[in-house]
C-alpha cells in the first residue's frame, strides 16, 4: 500500500471496514490480504476480513456480492466495491493498479454524497445534442461522479426558473449557447 493510502485511512476518525470475498487459499486473496494487512498496521480505525461468499451467503447478499474476488469498502452508510478476478493470470493487470483503484474507491466511500446540477435547455456543452458538434460534457460528469457527486440535470421542468434545488451543492452552467430567461 502506498503512503498516501495509509495516510488517508489513518486520518479518518470514523471506522473503515473492508470485506474481501475470496475462496479459501486463493492466490489473489493472499495478495489482497498482504495489501490490507499493510494498511491495517498503521490505522487503528481500519479493520478487514476475508469471507467465502458460499460459506457466508447472508453476508454476501447484504454486501451485494454475487461472485468471488470482490472487495467491499464500508464507511458509515457508504459502500464502494472493487471487483477483481479470482485467477492470478487474469487478475495480474488489476493487481498492478490495486493501490490506485483501492484509493479511489476509498475516497469515494469516505466523502459524503453530494449533488451537482448541470443546467440544460440553453445549448450547454453537457446536453446530448452538443455531442454532434464536437462538444461533450461526458468528462465533466465522470470527474464529478468520481468525486462522489450525484449529477443531475437542471432545466425549466426541474424548476430552474424558480429556484436552485435545496440538495444542490453546486450548479454548473457549462458553455451555454443561448441566453437564459430573466427568471
PyMOL commands that set and color helices and strands:
alter all, ss='L'
color gray80, all
select helices_A, chain A and resi 3-10+27-41+57-62+88-96+98-110+128-133+138-146+156-158
alter helices_A, ss='H'
color red, helices_A
select strands_A, chain A and resi 16-21+46-51+70-75+78-83+114-119+149-154+170-172
alter strands_A, ss='S'
color yellow, strands_A
deselect
rebuild
show_as cartoon
